[in-house]
Amino acid sequence: MVKRNVKNTTVKTRRLIDKAIRVFFIKRHIDRKRAAQSIRFDSTVKQFFQIDGFYFYSQDFLNLKNLLEEVVKECNSILARNEVFEQNRSGKDYLRHLMRKNDFVPSSNIMSLALNKKLIGLVADFLDDYPVLADIALLYSPPSENALVGEATFTGSQLFHMDDDDNSLCKVWLLLKDVELKDGPTVLIKKQKSLELASKTKYRKGGRIKKDSDLIGYTDDSDLVKIIGKSGDVVFLDTAGVFHYGSRVLSGSSGRFMLMISYSTSFAMVNGVAGQKTTLPNYPINEVNSELNRIQRLMLINGKKSK
């Protein structure tokens, strides 16, 4: 019997558990995979996401330039309200959740992007499953005093780690301001190298690597990626499949601002093996501007639903 809590398992063990769950819930697995195939399109970038664990879109993305521009304006309008910065939903000083998914009204461009049919189709292609909308968050990483002191004082997601929410995730990050090295960009080790290092070190998912050198010492420059870019750039990242850290923001920076839309498979273990529970309870999902039909919308917010 698979236990509900699978934290602190190795990457290999987690993959075996994931396969076992899909066999046990074979009907849901097949139904949602078919639903994914019906919405996804032929993508030439899937191989990059699977091999590298990320994909970077500079500016225009899936011909959604106008929508992205409106989302950036909408987010910056929210950020201009001083009271937003009093709403840290994360409990972390170095990575603040200013707003979470239930804060965004159905008529917002943010929700329209999160339910955009093209975007969902691409995510379905990446995950090989009809995705679940796990989270939406407006994120701010302020200058961090410990960024000057060094890694001995880093904590949480400032340290190399893999997320343990799922076997594979797809987080979509929309940069709201230009991100340079001083702004504490996310740094990642490409997926194939990350999996190799996880196996070699018997890394347990969710754990933090105290010293960068414990991983970087075994990588080449080509294995390391720093997510820097311009406002409006979009990044897809499998945070469950790559070692990564971020929010090491230096003084002199105004901080890093991003919109994060996070999608999991329908077999995410956060809520147990029975399937991802509804992430937007009582949310008027049908009021969001989207080309998704009623069933597709419902499947997007409830991993237990299938066609």
N, C-alpha and C positions, 0 to 999 in steps of 0.2 A: 504494500500500500504506500502510495506517495504521500509524504507528509506535507502539510500546508506550508510550513516554513522551510524554504530551501536556501536560505541565506547561508553564506560561508561555505558553499560547495565549490569545488573546482570547476573550471570551464568545461572540462570533459564530462564530469558528472552531470552538470546542468544540461548539457546537450542530450545526454542519455535520458534524463528525466523528461525533457521536452518531447523527445520521440515517443516515449512510453505514454505520455498524456495524450498525444495526438492519435495513437493507436486506440487508447481506451475510449476517447471521444471521437471515433472515426467519422460518424455521420456529420457532426458539426465541422470537423476538419475538412471533409470533402465539400460540404455545402458552402462554406465560407471561401474555400479555394476557388470554387466555380464562380462565386460572386466576384472575387477578385479578378478572375480572368475576363469576366464580362465587362469590367470597367477599365482595366488597365490597357495601355497601348504599347505598341512595339517601341521599346526604349533602347537606345544605343549606350545609355549611361549606366544601366543596371550592373554590368560587369565591373565598372569602376567602384561602385558602391560596395559590391560584394568583396572585391579584392582589397580595396583601400579602406573601406569603412566610412567613406565620406564622399560627397560630391559638391563642388562649388559652382554656383551660377553667378556670374557677374552681370549685374543690372537686369536686362530683360530676361524673363524666365517664363517658359511655356506661353509666351505671348500674353502675359498677365501684367505687362508694364503699368498700365493705367490703374489696375486694382492695387498693385504694390505701392504705387505712388500715393494713393488714397490711404492705404494702411499706414504708411510712414507718417503722413500728415496727421492721421487720427491718433497715432501713438504719441507723437510729439506734442499734440494738443493736450493729451492726458498728462504727459510729463511736465508741461508748463504749469500745472496746478500744484502749488506747493504742498497741499495737504496729502498728495499722493505719497510723498516721501516719508510720511508718518505711518504708512501702512506696510510695514515690513512683514510679509506673511511667511518668511522662511526661517526667522530666528537666527539668521546668519548676518554678521556685520559685513562680510566681504562679498556676499551675493544676495541681494535683497529682492524678494518677490514683491513688487509694488502692487500688482493686481493679478488675480487668479481668474480662472475661466468663468466662474459664476458672476464676476464683476462686469463682463462684457455683454451689452444688450444684443438681442438677436438682430437688430437692424444695423449693427456695426459692420464696417468693412473688415474688421478683424475676424468676426465670425464667418463672414462670406468667404474669406480666404481659407479658414480652417475647414470649411465644408465645400471648397471648390472641387468640382468634379475632376478637372485635369490634375490637380494636386493629389487628390485621393487616388487617382489612377496610377500616378507615378509611385506613390508610397506603397500601394498594393503590389506593384511590380517589384519594388525593392524587397518587401517583406515576404512575398509569395503567400500572402494571406490577406483577406479583407481586413483592414486595420481597425483598431479601436482608438478613438480620440482620448488619449490618456490625460493630457493637460494642455492648458494654454496659460502662459504667464508673461507679464511684462517685467523684465529683469534689469537690475542696475547693479553694477559692480563698482563701488567707490574706491578711491585711493586707499591702499592698505598699508598701515605702518610696518607690518611684518614683511612686506615686499622688499623693504630696504635692509632689514636684518638678515633675511635669508631663509632657506628652506627649513631650518631647525624650528622656526616658529609657524610654519604653514600648517593649516589644519583642514579637515574635511575635503571638499572638492578642489582645494588649492594643491592637493597632492595627487599624483598619478593614481588612477583607479579605473575600474570598469563598473558601470551601473549593474545592479542585480535585479532590477524590476522584471526583466524578461531575458530570454535567450538572445533576442535581437530586437532593437528599437530603431525608430527613425525619428530623430528630432530635427525639426525644420527651424532654423534660426534666421530671422530677418534682421540685418544690421540696421539700427535706427540712426546711428552716428558713425562716422569713419572710425575704424579700429586700427590703431598702430601698435607697435611693440610696447610702448609705454602704457597702453590702455589695458594690459593684462589679457591678451587674446587667449583663446583656448589653444592649447598645444596638444597634439596627439601623435601617437605612433601608429602607422598604418596597420590595417587589420591583420594581414598575414603575419607580419612581424609581431604584433601584439599577441596573437594566438600562440605563436612559437614561444615567446617569452613566458606567457601564462603557463604553458605546459612545462617548460624548463624549470620554472620556479614553484610549480604547484600552487599557483596563485588561487586564492578563494575569492569569488566575486563579491564585490562590495567593500573589500579590504583596501586600505590605503598604503601606498608605498612610501615609506618615510624618507628615503633618499632618492633623488632623481637618478643618481649614478647607478643605482641598482638595476635600472632598466636601460638608461641611455648609454651606459658602458658597453652594451651589447648591440647597439644600433649604429647604422650609418646615417649620414646627413640626409640621405634620400628617404629614410624611414620616418623622419620627423616632419610634421606639418604645423605651421602656425596660422591660425585662422584670422588673417588681417584682411581688410577690405574697405569698401566704400559704403556709405549709407544707401540702402536699397539692394545690396547684395544678399543672396540667399545661399545658405549652407545646409546640406543634408548630412546628418551624422549619426552613425550607429554607436551610441554611447555605451551600449552593452557589449559591443564587440571590439572596442579599441581602448587602449590605455590613454587617458587624457587628464588634463588638469586645466584650470583657468582662474580668472579673478585675481591674478597677482598684479594689481594695478599700482603703478608708481605714482609718487607725489608729482604734481605738475600736470597730471592728467585730469580731465573733467569726469572720468569714469567711462565705463562701457555700458551702452544701452542696447538691448536686444528684445525682440519679440520671439518667444519660443512656443512652437506648436509641436507637441510630442505625441507620436503615434506608437502603439504597441501592437503585437499580434493579439489574437483573441485568446491566446493561451498564457498571457502574462500571469505570473505567480503572485502578484501583489495581493490579490483577493482570493487566493486559493486555487486549487486545480479545476474547479468547476467552470471557470471562465471569468473574464474581466467583468465586473459589475458595472452598472450604468455610472458613468463618470459625471453626468450632468443631470442629477435627479431633479424632476419637475421643471426642467428647462424647456421653454417652448421651441424645440428644435425645428419644427415645421415653419416657423416664422423667419428663419434664416434664409437669405437670398442664396439659392443654390440650385444647380441642375440635377442634384441627386433626388431620386424618388423617395417616397415615404419609407419603404423597406430599407433602402440603402442608408438613409439617415439613421434609422433605428439601429441598424447593425453597426453603424459607426460609433454609437455611444453605448452599446451594450454587446459585449463579447459573447453572451449566451445566445443571442439571436442568430438565426441562419435563415436562408431563403425558404 
